[in-house]
Amino acid sequence: MARGSRSIDGAVDSPPDTRNDGSWPWATGIVFRFVFVWFLVEFHSALLQLVPLLEPAAIGLDRAKRPLYVWIARTVCGIRIDSFSESSGDTTYDWVRVAANVVIAAAGCSLWTVLDRGSRGHPRLADALRTAIRFTLALSMFTYGFAKVFPLQFQPLEVPTLLRTYGESSPMGLLWNFMAASRTYTVFAGWMEIVGGLLLCFRRTQLAGALWTAGVMANVFMLNLCYDVPVKLFSFQLLLLAIVVAAPDVPRLVAMFLHNAAVPSADLLGPWRESRWRRAATGLKIAWLGATLGLLAFGSSQTAALLAPSPVRGTRAGTWEIGEFRRDGLDLPPLEGDARRFRFVTIVDRAEGKAFMIQAMDRSGRTWRFEEGERGIDLFDPAPGDAGGPRQGTPAGALALTLDGENGLRGAGEIGGVRIEFVGRRRDRSDFLLLNRGFHLVNEAPFNR
């Protein structure tokens, strides 16, 4: 294999994928034009978000485009779209938008091909496209990574969640609880995404970053697909972007790994040979990385602090497992499926609100708001759309609550016209095997329950 010329920074430049006259192969031109148009129509808002101050403009642009895709859904697909969800990326609107953008990209590629006949290629435009994809992908990796490094995406497991059975969980809920059960693994997963983003930002490591990110995103996509997480479309698109970044180096990878052949060094400069432009690009990249990582780290830490629950007030707060229970003077044993008997009582007393929650033996639940009263706590049914004080709801009853030692609670009163008496034992997060098992370097036998 012929050796390439030596570049300014000492790397050996491989010959570009061109014909003898320097023009691109026909298939290369078609793929480039399609990817270029598709990336612009699908990720132009993400490109705007590369500049932090333009994020509101990107959000506004996305919303401004909605009527177009709604019209396409109604006119072309016969689908009526009336709602838009900010919490799901796999809505009907999203599927229509993604499909429409593929068609738009194909039409744009066809028109460009007709108008571009006789062109030998667009090396500068191709390099700019690869750079734009690298940084767009890197920003997504940073965003999702910091959401894991800081407890944003997976919140710590609380006792009411720990009391649910596996069978009561949705697939997504099971995945979320699995991730939240190990803070160490969640942080590790976040750093894997951040490292992939960092590698993508430099030409010397862009191939490693693309392969690294492709591996990370393949796992994320399969988790989303198999556990019904509504980010399947977007995670698959991020996987495709990583593959696109790595695509120019595929011939070198095949030669090295499959044919055990020597390969030339990659061209790290591309069409940008002038040192002043490369110095300017390096300075801009360092400034962008510093600003982006700094803003994301600061914003994530502040958001995590805001999302963290305020300190618990009062010694009655917590979750209590009901051992003795009487309803209208009648003792009710803890029989599975008995909707009349309490299984657990949870008392929430925080600055953001107070709630009295019960789980019955049939695993149904009920929640009341409460405030302190003369006889203990006064319960109220939450009023629809109630954003004010607890008395805006309908009175539901009152309970006298007294502590019985450090871990006992006695309650007596009336709820919905029914006389209730119960004795409960406190359940803490540390009581659960999922959280108290800990790490064991040496295991003489599997501990699998």
C-alpha positions in Angstrom: 0.0 0.0 0.0 1.4 3.4 -1.0 2.3 5.7 1.7 0.5 9.0 1.9 2.0 12.5 2.2 3.1 13.7 5.6 0.9 16.5 7.0 1.9 19.6 9.0 1.4 17.9 12.4 3.3 14.8 11.4 0.3 12.6 10.6 0.3 10.6 7.4 -2.6 11.6 5.2 -4.5 8.8 3.5 -5.7 9.3 0.0 -9.3 10.6 -0.1 -12.1 8.3 -1.5 -12.0 9.7 -5.0 -11.4 8.6 -8.5 -8.3 9.3 -10.4 -9.5 12.8 -11.4 -10.3 13.7 -7.8 -14.1 13.4 -8.2 -16.3 11.5 -5.8 -17.8 8.1 -6.8 -21.5 8.4 -7.7 -22.7 6.6 -4.6 -20.6 8.7 -2.3 -22.2 11.9 -3.7 -25.7 10.5 -3.3 -25.1 9.4 0.3 -23.5 12.7 1.2 -26.3 14.8 -0.3 -29.0 12.7 1.5 -27.3 12.9 4.9 -26.6 16.6 4.5 -30.2 17.5 3.8 -31.6 15.0 6.4 -29.3 16.4 9.1 -30.3 20.0 8.4 -34.1 19.3 8.4 -33.9 16.9 11.4 -31.3 18.6 13.6 -31.3 22.3 12.7 -32.8 23.0 16.2 -30.0 21.0 17.8 -27.5 23.0 15.8 -28.9 26.2 17.3 -28.6 24.7 20.7 -24.8 24.5 20.2 -24.9 28.2 21.2 -26.5 28.3 24.7 -28.1 31.7 24.2 -30.0 30.4 21.2 -31.8 27.5 23.0 -35.0 29.5 23.4 -34.9 30.2 19.6 -34.5 26.5 18.9 -37.5 25.6 21.1 -39.6 28.3 19.4 -38.5 27.0 15.9 -39.6 23.5 16.8 -43.0 24.8 17.9 -43.4 27.0 14.8 -42.9 23.9 12.6 -45.7 21.9 14.2 -48.5 23.1 11.9 -46.6 21.8 8.9 -46.3 18.3 10.2 -49.8 18.4 11.5 -51.0 19.2 8.0 -48.8 16.4 6.6 -50.3 13.9 9.1 -53.8 15.0 8.2 -53.5 15.4 4.4 -51.0 12.6 3.6 -51.5 10.0 6.3 -55.1 10.7 7.3 -54.1 11.1 11.0 -55.4 13.8 13.2 -52.9 15.2 15.8 -54.3 17.4 18.6 -51.8 16.9 21.4 -48.1 17.3 21.8 -46.1 15.8 24.7 -42.9 17.2 26.0 -42.2 14.1 28.1 -42.4 11.5 25.2 -40.3 11.5 22.0 -42.2 8.6 20.4 -45.6 10.3 19.9 -47.6 10.1 16.7 -46.4 13.6 15.9 -42.8 12.6 16.3 -43.2 9.5 14.0 -44.9 11.7 11.4 -42.2 14.4 11.7 -39.3 11.9 11.4 -40.9 10.1 8.4 -41.7 13.4 6.7 -38.1 14.6 7.2 -36.8 11.4 5.5 -39.0 12.1 2.5 -37.9 15.7 2.4 -34.3 14.6 2.6 -34.8 12.2 -0.3 -36.5 14.9 -2.4 -33.8 17.4 -1.6 -31.1 14.9 -2.4 -32.7 14.1 -5.8 -33.0 17.8 -6.7 -29.5 18.5 -5.6 -28.2 15.6 -7.7 -29.9 16.9 -10.8 -28.6 20.4 -10.3 -25.1 19.3 -9.3 -24.3 17.2 -12.3 -20.7 17.6 -13.3 -19.5 18.5 -9.8 -16.4 16.6 -8.6 -17.5 16.7 -5.0 -17.8 19.0 -2.0 -14.8 18.2 0.4 -15.2 21.3 2.5 -18.9 20.9 2.8 -18.5 17.2 3.7 -15.9 18.1 6.4 -18.2 20.8 7.8 -21.1 18.3 7.9 -19.0 15.8 9.8 -17.8 18.5 12.2 -21.4 19.7 12.8 -22.6 16.1 13.5 -19.7 15.5 15.9 -20.5 18.5 18.0 -24.3 18.0 17.9 -23.8 14.4 19.0 -21.2 15.5 21.7 -23.7 18.0 23.1 -26.4 15.3 23.5 -23.8 13.0 25.2 -22.9 15.8 27.6 -26.5 16.6 28.3 -27.5 12.9 29.1 -24.2 12.3 30.8 -24.6 15.1 33.3 -28.2 14.1 33.9 -26.8 10.8 35.3 -23.7 12.2 37.1 -26.1 14.5 38.9 -29.3 12.7 40.2 -31.7 14.1 37.5 -32.7 11.3 35.3 -32.8 8.6 38.0 -34.1 9.8 41.3 -33.2 8.0 44.6 -35.7 5.2 45.5 -38.1 6.2 48.2 -39.9 3.8 50.5 -43.3 3.8 48.7 -41.5 2.8 45.5 -39.6 0.1 47.3 -42.9 -1.4 48.6 -44.2 -2.1 45.1 -43.7 -5.6 43.6 -41.9 -6.2 40.4 -45.1 -7.2 38.7 -46.7 -3.9 39.5 -44.0 -2.0 37.7 -44.1 -1.0 34.1 -41.1 -2.0 32.0 -39.8 1.6 32.0 -40.5 1.8 35.8 -38.5 -1.4 36.3 -35.5 0.0 34.3 -35.7 3.4 36.1 -35.7 1.6 39.5 -32.8 -0.7 38.4 -30.7 2.3 37.5 -31.7 4.3 40.6 -30.8 1.3 42.9 -27.1 1.9 42.2 -25.9 5.4 42.3 -22.4 4.3 41.4 -23.5 2.5 38.2 -25.6 5.5 37.2 -22.7 7.9 37.6 -20.5 5.4 35.6 -23.0 5.3 32.8 -23.1 9.1 32.8 -19.3 9.4 32.5 -19.3 6.9 29.6 -21.5 9.3 27.7 -19.5 12.3 28.7 -16.2 10.6 27.7 -17.7 9.7 24.3 -18.7 13.4 23.8 -15.2 14.6 24.7 -13.6 12.2 22.2 -15.9 13.4 19.5 -14.7 17.0 19.9 -11.1 16.4 18.6 -10.1 15.3 15.2 -7.4 13.0 16.5 -10.0 11.1 18.6 -13.1 11.5 16.5 -13.0 7.9 15.3 -12.5 6.6 18.8 -15.3 8.9 20.0 -17.7 7.7 17.2 -17.1 4.0 18.0 -17.3 4.6 21.7 -20.5 6.6 21.4 -22.0 4.0 19.0 -21.4 1.3 21.6 -23.0 3.4 24.3 -25.9 4.4 22.2 -26.5 0.9 20.9 -27.0 -0.2 24.5 -29.2 2.8 25.3 -31.3 2.2 22.2 -31.9 -1.5 23.0 -32.8 -0.6 26.6 -35.3 2.0 25.3 -36.7 -0.5 22.8 -37.0 -3.5 25.1 -38.2 -1.6 28.2 -40.7 0.7 26.3 -38.9 4.0 27.1 -40.4 6.7 24.8 -37.0 7.9 23.5 -36.6 5.2 21.0 -36.6 7.4 17.9 -34.1 9.9 19.3 -31.7 7.4 20.7 -31.7 5.5 17.3 -30.9 8.8 15.5 -28.0 9.4 17.9 -26.7 6.0 17.1 -27.0 6.7 13.4 -25.1 10.0 13.9 -22.2 8.1 15.6 -22.1 5.6 12.6 -22.1 8.5 10.1 -19.1 10.1 11.9 -17.2 6.7 11.8 -18.3 5.9 8.2 -15.3 7.6 6.4 -12.9 5.4 8.4 -14.7 2.1 7.7 -12.4 1.0 4.9 -9.4 1.5 7.1 -11.1 -0.4 10.0 -12.0 -3.3 7.7 -8.5 -3.5 6.3 -6.9 -3.5 9.7 -9.4 -5.8 11.6 -10.5 -8.2 8.9 -7.6 -8.3 6.5 -4.8 -7.7 9.0 -3.4 -5.2 6.5 -1.4 -2.1 7.2 -3.4 1.1 6.7 -2.3 4.7 6.3 -2.9 7.3 8.9 -6.1 9.3 8.7 -6.2 12.8 7.3 -6.6 14.9 10.4 -6.6 18.2 8.5 -9.2 17.7 5.8 -9.5 20.6 3.4 -8.5 23.1 6.1 -4.7 23.4 5.6 -4.1 27.0 6.6 -2.6 27.2 10.1 -4.5 30.4 11.0 -7.9 28.8 10.4 -6.8 25.7 12.4 -5.7 27.9 15.3 -8.9 29.8 15.2 -10.9 26.6 15.2 -8.9 25.2 18.1 -9.5 28.4 20.2 -13.2 28.4 19.4 -13.5 24.7 20.3 -11.8 25.1 23.6 -14.0 28.1 24.4 -17.1 26.1 23.4 -16.1 23.1 25.5 -15.4 25.3 28.6 -18.6 27.2 28.3 -20.8 24.1 27.5 -19.3 21.8 30.2 -19.4 24.6 32.7 -23.0 25.6 32.1 -24.2 22.0 32.0 -22.4 21.1 35.2 -23.6 24.2 37.0 -27.2 23.9 35.6 -27.4 20.2 36.4 -26.2 20.7 40.0 -28.7 23.5 40.5 -31.6 21.6 39.0 -30.7 18.5 41.2 -30.8 20.7 44.2 -34.2 22.1 43.3 -35.6 18.6 42.5 -34.3 17.1 45.8 -37.1 16.9 48.3 -37.1 19.3 51.1 -36.2 18.0 54.6 -38.8 15.9 56.3 -40.7 17.7 59.1 -42.0 16.0 62.2 -41.3 12.6 63.7 -44.5 11.0 62.3 -43.3 11.4 58.7 -42.3 8.2 56.9 -43.8 4.9 55.9 -45.4 2.6 58.4 -46.3 -1.1 57.9 -49.7 -1.8 59.6 -49.7 -4.8 62.0 -53.0 -4.3 63.8 -56.1 -2.8 62.1 -59.7 -2.3 63.2 -62.5 -1.0 61.1 -65.7 0.1 63.0 -64.4 -1.9 65.9 -63.9 -5.1 63.9 -60.4 -6.6 63.8 -59.3 -7.3 60.2 -56.4 -9.8 59.6 -53.9 -9.0 56.9 -55.6 -11.0 54.1 -54.4 -10.5 50.5 -56.9 -8.8 48.4 -58.9 -7.1 51.3 -59.5 -3.6 50.0 -60.9 -2.5 53.5 -57.6 -3.1 55.4 -54.5 -0.9 55.3 -51.2 -2.5 54.4 -49.0 0.6 54.6 -49.5 4.2 55.7 -47.2 6.9 54.3 -47.1 10.4 55.9 -45.4 13.1 53.8 -44.7 16.4 55.7 -42.5 18.7 53.7 -42.5 22.4 52.9 -44.0 21.7 49.5 -47.0 19.9 50.9 -48.5 17.4 53.3 -50.1 14.1 52.3 -51.5 11.0 54.1 -51.3 8.0 51.8 -52.5 4.4 52.3 -52.0 1.2 50.4 -54.6 -1.4 51.0 -54.2 -5.2 51.1 -55.4 -5.4 47.5 -52.5 -2.9 46.6 -54.9 -0.2 45.7 -54.0 3.3 47.0 -55.5 6.5 48.2 -54.1 9.9 49.0 -55.4 12.7 51.1 -54.0 16.1 51.9 -53.8 17.1 55.6 -53.2 19.9 58.0 -52.8 20.0 61.7 -56.1 20.1 63.6 -57.3 20.1 67.1 -57.7 16.3 67.3 -54.5 15.5 65.3 -54.6 15.8 61.5 -57.6 16.8 59.4 -57.8 15.0 56.0 -59.0 16.5 52.8 -59.7 15.1 49.4 -57.5 17.0 46.9 -59.6 19.4 44.8 -59.2 19.1 41.0 -56.6 21.7 39.9 -56.0 22.7 43.5 -52.9 24.8 43.8 -53.7 26.5 47.0 -54.0 25.5 50.6 -55.3 22.1 51.8 -58.7 23.4 53.0 -59.7 24.0 49.3 -60.5 20.2 49.1 -63.5 18.4 50.6 -63.1 17.3 54.2 -62.6 13.6 54.4 -62.0 12.9 58.1 -59.6 13.3 61.0 -57.0 11.1 62.7 -55.2 11.3 66.0 -51.6 10.0 65.6 -49.3 9.1 68.4 -45.8 7.7 68.4 -45.3 4.4 70.1 -41.5 4.3 70.9 -39.0 5.1 68.2 -40.5 2.9 65.5 -44.2 2.6 66.3 -47.2 4.7 65.3 -50.8 4.5 66.6 -53.7 6.0 64.7 -57.4 6.4 65.6 -60.1 8.4 64.0 -62.6 8.5 61.2 -62.2 8.5 57.4 -65.2 8.8 55.1 -67.6 8.0 58.0 -65.7 4.8 58.9 -64.0 4.4 62.3 -60.3 3.4 61.9 -57.7 2.2 64.4 -54.3 0.9 63.5 -50.8 0.2 64.8 -47.8 0.5 62.5 -44.1 -0.1 62.4 -41.7 2.3 60.7 -40.1 1.1 57.4 -36.9 2.9 56.4 -34.9 2.7 53.2 -32.3 0.8 55.1 -34.7 -2.0 55.8 -34.8 -3.1 52.2 -32.3 -5.7 50.9 -32.0 -3.9 47.6 -30.3 -1.0 49.3 -28.7 -2.6 52.3 -27.0 -5.6 50.7 -24.0 -3.6 49.7 -20.9 -4.6 47.8 -19.0 -7.9 48.4 -15.7 -8.5 46.7 -15.7 -12.1 47.9 -18.9 -14.3 47.5 -18.7 -17.9 48.5 -22.1 -18.5 46.9 -24.5 -16.4 44.8 -26.9 -14.3 46.8 -29.7 -14.1 44.3 -33.2 -13.4 45.6 
